[in-house]
Amino acid sequence: MINLSDYGIDMWDSDKIADFRRTLLAWYDREKRDLPWRRTSDPYKIWISEIMLQQTQVVTVIPYYKRFLDWFPTVENLANAPEDKLLKAWEGLGYYSRVRNMQVAAQQIMTDFSGRFPDKYEDISRLKGIGPYTAGAIASIAFGLPEPAVDGNVMRVMARLFEIKQDVGDPKNRKIFQAIMEKLIDPARPGDFNQALMDLGTDIESAKNPRPDESPVRAFSAAYLHGTYHLYPVKAPKKKPRPLQIQAFIIQNQAGEFLLEKNVEGRLLGGFWSFPIVETNLIAKQLNLFEKETDVLETISQKKLFEDDYLLTPTWSDKTFAPVKHTFSHQKWTIELLEGFVEKAELTSPKELRWVSPADFDAYPMAAPQKKMVAEVLKPKKK
């Protein structure tokens, strides 16, 4: 148990805490959003919503949430789902490790808990992909346990309430916010208390364009009362995503079908289908071209690498495409497209490859960069 005064935080007395709970929950009762996952106490459905809502806006999540539960209505359905269908259900949400971890967790529930979602915080925390925030959200909302759910929205509200000077982006400081929430959470309505703070942090006390004068808890906020609201939360700037050059090979056969590859785990876009792709600097490394690299030599090397790796010998086109750009949280891709055509369409490479008509692309799970490449390749020609 940490001592909050060591961090310059003066915790409120019990009367002020009780007043804060009443004020916050009264506001929530009036203003809470009507969301599909708030109409249930089923821990499975609440879990699905909480994982989807990580790094994704509510308006985006709602249709995905409904479709996911249509496709996988139970823990058992999720545990046994084929990978392609699982990824297709998540297609467009990004951070695909989330859905893979969910399937592992569903399998844990089937094996370790006889198919019943665990109802203790410690057991929920054992599930793959469930950290302290998600465990607290499920425990409090589904089971009424007084467990805090501390995410970025809650930390932002807490930082302003108590003028917390520690960086909210530093994982080692999370224990400070956890300790505060353990004292503040309403034991009678823990799920509503956590959700009230989530709503407050995503709207009125948002990171951008907050409206502090409208906050229902402004009378409790040290930052609001002291005129220091603009200083909180303290957060170091994020690292910029690393630029990465990617080469994509757009290969067609005589039937007008495109070559798609299922990327193996551990590779770029693992588990998803895409045009064959490779990091451009990896091509140079494999062919030792760093000292004598030119545009022409680089293009030759790219073609040779493809032919050797995919056991196909395309007739290469001179057609140029606009580079496709896509930014992940940690990488910024610039994708160059190189087009080729093959007469002999037999696939003998050990890679998982398929010839696919554009009309059938929707049947294959594709991540956002592949969808952008498809849009570039298939865009109508200018007259």
N, C-alpha and C positions, 0 to 999 in steps of 0.2 A: 504494500500500500504506500503510495507516494504522499509526501507532505506538500500540499499545494502552495503553502506559504514560501517554500523554497524557490518557487518559480514566480514570486511576486503576486500571487493570486489570493485575494481575501475572500474566502467562501462565505456565502450568506448564512444567516441564522435560519432556524427551522421555520419561523413565521414567514420570512421573506420567500423561502423556497416554496412553502405551501401557497403563498399568494401568486408566485410565478406560475405554478402548475395550474391553478384555477384560471388565471388570465389566458395562458396559452391554450388550454383545452376549450375554454369558452369560445375563443376565436376559431379554433378548429371545428367545433360543432356548428358554427355559423357558415364557415367559408370552405370547408374541406372539398376537395375535388372528387367528383363521382367517377371512379376508375374501376374497370372490371375486376381487378384483383382485390379491391376493397369490398367486394360483395361476397366474399368467401372467407372462411377460416381454414380451408384446406391447405395444409402446409406444402403440398406438392405444387399447387397453383401459385401460392405466395412465393415459393422458391423460384419458380420459372420467371415470375415477374421481376424479382430482385436481381437475378443474373442478367436478364435482358436490359434492365434499367442502368446497368453499369456502363458508363461512357456513352449512353444513348438517351435521347430525349423521349419524354412520355408520348408525344404525338406520333413518333416513329414506332414506338414499341407496341402500341395497342393492336394494330392489325397482325403483327407478327405473333403476339401473345395468343390471340384468338386462333390463328391458324395452327400454331404449335400444339395447342391443346386439342384441336380437332384431329391432328395427325397422331399425337402421342398423349391420349387422355389419362394414362396411368403411369406410375413409376415403372411397371413391368414393360409397357409399350416402349418407353424411352430406353430402358436397359437393353432391349432386344432390337432396337432400330438399326436398319442397314446404314452404313456410313453415308452413302450417296444421298439417301432420303434425309438423314439428319442434317447434313451440310446444306441441302436444298432448303430445308425449313429455316435455316439461319442465314441464308444467302442475303447479303446486303447489310447485315447488322455489324459485321466486322468483329475483330478480336475473337477469332474462331476457336481459340483454345478454351473459351468459356463453354461452348456447347460440347466439346469433346470431354471436358472435365465433368460436365453434367451427366453425360452418359456413364462415365466411370462411377460417379457418385450414385447413380440409379442402380448400377450393378452392385455396389456396396450395400445399398438398402435391401436389395433382394437377397443377398448372401448373408449379411451380418444382422439384419433386423427383420428377417422373414417377410420382406415386402412392405413393412409398415414404416412410415417416415418417423425417425426418432424424435422423442418429445423432450429430451434433455439437452441443454446448451452444449455440454461437453460432447455428447454423441453427435449432435448436429455439426459441431466443429471438426469432427473426424472425417467428414465427407470431403471428397476431392473437390477442390475449387471453392470451398466455403471458408472465407476468412472471418475475422471477428465481427465485421459489420453485418455481413449476410446472416451469420449465425444469430446475432442479436436481433436482427429484423424478424427472422422466422420465429425465434423463440418468443419474442414479445407479441407479435401480431397473431400468430397461429395458436400459441399455447398460453398467452397471458403471463409469461415469465418476466420479471423486472430486469431485463437485460438491455443495456444501451445498444443502439445501432449508430455508430459514429462513422459518418462519411464526410466528404468534403463540405457538403452543405451544412451539416451540424457543426463542424469545426469552425466554419465561417461565422455562424451565429454566436457560438461560444466565445470566439476571439473578440467579437465586438462587445458582448455582454461584460467580459471581465478584462478587456484590454490586454489580451495575452500577447506577449512580445516574442514568443517562440515561433519559428517557421512552421506553418501548417503543412508544408510540403515535405518536411523531414520526417521519415517514418518513426524515428526514435522519440519524437514529441507526441505521438498519438496517445501515449499513456497519460499525458496531462489531461487531454480532452475526455478520455475514457473515465478518469477519476472524477472529473467534474460531473459528467453525466450519471455516474453511479450515485451521486448525491442528489441530483436533480430529478431523476426519473420518477414518475408517479407510479407507485406500486399497484395502485388500483386500476390504472388504465395505461399500462406500459406501451402497448402497441399503438394506441392513439397518440400518446406523448411523442414517441419516436416519429410517427408519420406527420404530426403537427410541425415538428422541427424541420423535417424534410420539405414539407410544403412551404414553410416560411423561408428556408434557405434557397429554394429554387425560384421563388417569385419575388416577394418584397425585399428580402435580404440577399438577392442574387449577387454574383461576382461582378457583373456588369450592370450599370444603371440601377443600383438599388434605390428603394424609396423609403429611407429611414423614418420619415415623418408619418408613414402609414403603418409602421411596424406595431403590432399589438403589444410587444414587450419593450417598447422604447423607454418606458419609465424605469426599466430594470437595467438598461444598457449603459455601462460606464462610458463607452465610446460616444454614444449619442449625447449623454448628459455633459460630457467634458469637451465636446466639439472636436473629437479626434477620430470620428467615424471613418474618415478617408484613409487613416493609417492602418486599418485592420481589415482583413487578416494580414499578417506579415507572411510574405511568400517570396522565395527566391525565384528569379526568372527561370523558365524551363529551358533545357538544352534544345538547340535547333536540331531538327531531323537531319541525319547524315545523307548527303546526296549519293545516289547510286545509279549507275548507268546499266540498263538492261537491254539485251538484244532479244527480240522475238522473231520467230520464223513463221511466216504465213504461207503454208504449203497447201496447194490444191491438187486434186486428181482430175481425171478426165470427166468424172461425173459431177464436178463442181462441189465436191465435198472437201472440207478442210481437215487438216491433221490436228487432232487434239491429243494432249497428253495428260494423264492423271499424275499429278506431282506427288512424289512419295513423301512420307513424313520426314521432317527435318530439312526439306528443301523449301525454296520459295513457294508459297501458296500450297503447302502440303495438303493433300487430300482433295484438292480442287482440280477441275479440268481447265486447261488453257492451251493456247498456242504454245509450242515449245519455247521456253525462255531460258536465258542464262545470263549471269552477270558478265558484262563486257570485259572487265578487268580479269575475270577468270579465264576468258578465252586467251588473253595475252599471256597469262601465267602458264597455261598449258602448252603454249607454243613458243615460249621464251622470246617474245617480241618486244619487250620493254625498250631495248636500246635502239631499235630500228623501226619503230612503229610509224606508219604513214596511213592516211585514209584508205588508200588502195590496198595496202598490205593487210590492214585490219579487216577490210571487207572480204578479202580472199581467205583470211584465217577463220572468219565467222562461217563462211560457206563450207570450208574444209571440216571444221569441227562438227557442224551439223551432219554432213555426209558420213563422217566416221562414226558418230554417235547414234544416228538414227537409221543407218544402213539404207539410205535413199539418195538418189542422185538427181536432184531437181534441175530443170532448166531455169536459171535464175533470171528474174525480171529486173529491168532498170527503173521500174515504177517507184516513185518516192511517196511516202506518207508523212503526214504531220506527226512529230513525236507525241507520244501519249504520256501524260504526266499524272502521277498519283502520289499523294502524301499520306504516309502512315504516321503514327506517333513518333517513331524512331528513325524512319527512313523516308527520303523523298526520291521517288523513282522517275527517271526519264527513260522511256521505252522507245527504242528505234525499231521499226518494222522492216523486215527484209522478205520479199515475196519470191516464191518459186513454184514451178509446176512439175508434176511427175506423170509419166505415162504408165509405168509399172507401179501399181498401187499396193502390191503385197507388202505387208508389214512383218519383217523378220527380226526386228530389234527386240531384246528382252524387256524394253520399256513398255509401260501400259499405254498403248496408243490406239486411237480409233479414227476412222474416217467418218465425219459427221456433217450432215447437211445443215445449212443455216436454219432451216425450218425445224430442226430437232434440237437446236442449242438449248432451248428452255428445259429440256429433260436432264441436262447436266448441271450440277452445281458449279457455279462460276463466281469468283471473287470480283470485286469492283474493277481492278486493273484489266482483267480479261474482258469485262463488259465494255470498258472504254475502247479496248483494242478492236472488238467486234464492231462497235459503232463507227470507228475510223475506217476499217476495212470495207464495211458494207454501205458506207454513206453514198447517196446518189451522186453520179458524176455530174459535174457542171456542164451545162449545154453551151 
